């Protein structure tokens, strides 16, 4: 039996790290791994984060994903989410069906707008999120059909477009982190092009390059994504007792 952590646990920690240093803001996760990351961050190194039950309340403690026995500490109905978003006091982790070198993301359609091959969610909250509050991404399958040279439709605004718009949009624009099944990436480069931050255990830099449809910025030394601490593993067990993370990310 291996003592190595499951890939889903490494990814949960990588997602949680997106919120490190955020303090008292609304940490919003749109999906199982995203929600686990936000709640894990609050349970360990970022205790001032505010997390919701995904319905209408901020909740205290380590609410399990899918749990209903809640300790309510605040009210966050849907209309209040928009007020918080507009004020920039939120950091959301979303998904993306396509994303490009500068962080333009697409969740609307695959193929040309006039006659798409696939209709997806629509732009949903992508535009408002990416121009108002910090935004990160979890993408469960890192492949070149997702990491594309040009997205088929811009649902979320990337750094190149935000700079062209300028003013308030460029000032607020803040894409933090991308976590995939292979790696962690960000945009901390002079021109905000996507950069490889770490690779997960067992993954080589060449694996990431082969599954990305554009040139990444690759530092001379790319570390391995860190394993969870004992405290973090305890928290993960409390927050995801049914092991839903392993359905998202099989080992």
N, C-alpha and C positions, 0 to 999 in steps of 0.2 A: 504493500500500500504506500503510495507516495505522500510525502508531507507537503508537497507543493500546493499552493492555493488553487482553487478552481478558477478558470478564466473569468467566470461571471463575477467572482469576488474581487479580482484585480480590477475589472472594469467598473464595478460599483465604487471602488475607492477613487479611480480616475475621474469618474463623474462627480463624486463628492468634492474633489479638489477644485473643481470649477468655481465653487462658492467660497473658497478660502479667502479670508480677509474682507468679506462683504459686510459683515456686521448686521445691523438690524434692518434688513430689507425683506421683501417678499421673495422667497425662493420657490420658484414654480417649476415643477417637473411634469412634462407632457408624455407620459408613458411609464412603464414599470421601472426600467433602469434609471430613467431621469428622476422619477419620484424617489426611488431608493437612494440615489445620490444625494438629493436635497435633504432627505430625512437623516441620512448617515452623517452628513456634514453637521447638521444641527445637534445630533446625538453625541458628537465627539469634539471636533476642534472649532466649530463655529456656533456656539450655543445661543447667540442672539438672533439667529435667523428665524423668520416667521414662515411656517409652512401651513398649507391648507389641507383639508380633507378631500379636495377636488370638487366640493359642492358649494358650501356657503360659509364655512367657518375656518378660522385659524385654530389649530389644535396644539395642545401641549403634550409633552412626553413623546414616547416612541410609538406613534400609532402604526400598527402593522398595515402593510398594503392590503387593501380590501377589508380592513377592520372597521367595526361599527361602534365599538365601546370607546367613545371619544371624550377627552377632557377639553372642553371648548374654552379658548382664551380670547377670542375675538370674532368679529363678524366680517365676512368678505363676500357679499353677494356679487353677482356677475357685474352689475353696473359699477361697483366699487373697484373691481379689477381694472377697469378702464381708467378710473381716476388715478390709481396707483401706477399703472403703466405710463400714463401721460406725465406723471411727476418724476418718472425715472427711478422710482424706489422699488425696482423689481429686477430680478435676474431669472430669466426663463431658459430652460433647456428643452429644445424642440427636436423633432426629427427632420430629415430632408430626403427627398427622392432623388434630387440632383444637387450638387454644390460645385462651384468652380474655384479657381485659384484665389480669388479675392473675396470669397464668401457669399456671393450671390447664390441664393438657394431657391429651390422649386419644389412645391408640393401640390401643384395645380394640374399639370398635364404633361404627358410624354409625347413628343412629336410636335409638329407645327400647330399653332393655335387654331388655324382655320379647319384643320382636319387631324386632330391628334390620334395617335395610336392607342392612347389610354387616358381616360379622364380620372383624375385623382381627387383629393380633398377640396380643391379650390385654394385660394391664397390664404383663407382663414385669417389668423392673427399675425401672419408673417410680416407684412409691411409695418404695422404699428409696433410690433416687438422690436424689429431691427433698427428702427429710427428713433425709438424712445427709451428703451432700457437695455441693459446688458443681455446678450443672447449667446447661448452655447448650443451645441448639437450633440446628440447621440445617434450614430448610424450603425445599425447592427451588422451590416454586411459591406465591408470595404471592397469596392470593385470599380472598374473603370467606367461602367455604365452609370455609376452614381457620382464619382469624382470626374467631372467632365470639363472639357475646355470651355464650353458655353452652355448654360442652362437653357432649356427650351422655353421657359417663362420665368421671369423674376418674381417670385413670391416674397422673398426676403432680400433686403438691400445689402450688397457687398461693399467693401471699402472703396473700390474704384468709382462706383456710382455715387456713394455718399460724398466723396471728395468733389465730384463734378457738381453736385447740388450745392455743397458748401453750407455756410451759415449754421443755423441751429442744428440741421440734420447731421452735418459733419462733426459738430461738437459733441452731440449726444451718442453718435454711432459707436458701438462697442461690441464687437464679436470676440468672445473670450477663448473658447476651447471647443475642439471637436474630439469626441471619443468614439472609436470604432472597435470592431472585433480584432483589429490588428494593431492599433496604435493610438497615440494621443497627438493631436496637431493643434497649432494656433496660428496667429497672424502677427506675431511679435517680430517683424522684420521692417527694414526702412521703408519699403513701399507697401507694407501690409499684405505681401504674398504669403500663401499658406506655407507653414514650416512644420517639419517633423520634430516633435518634442521627445517622444519615447516610443519604443516598440514593446508590445506585451511579451511575456515569457514564451520562448519557442518561436518567435517571429523574427525574421531578418529584415534589415532595411530594404534589401532587394525585393522581398515579398510586398512591401508597401509600395515601392516604386512600380512594380509590375502591375499593381491593381489600381493605379492612379493615372487618369487620362491627361495629365499635364505635369510639368516639371515642378517638383517640390523644392523648397529650400531645405537642404539637409546639412546640419552642422557636422563638424569633423568628428564629434563624439556624440553618439545617440545612445542614451541610457535605456535600461529596461524599466518598464513601468513597475512601480513599487508594489510589494505585496501588502495585504492588510495587516495591521497590528492586531494583537490579541483583543484589545479593546474594540477595535473596529469589527472584528469577526463576531464578537458578542453582540454588538449593536446590529449588525447585518442579520443575525439570527432572530433578534427581537422584531426587526422591522419587516423581514421577509420570512416568516416561519414556515410558509408553504413552499418555499423554494421556487417562486415564480421566476426569479432571475435566471435559473438554469434552463427554463423553457425558452427564454429570450436568447441566451448564450450557452449552447451546449458545450460541454468540455470536450 
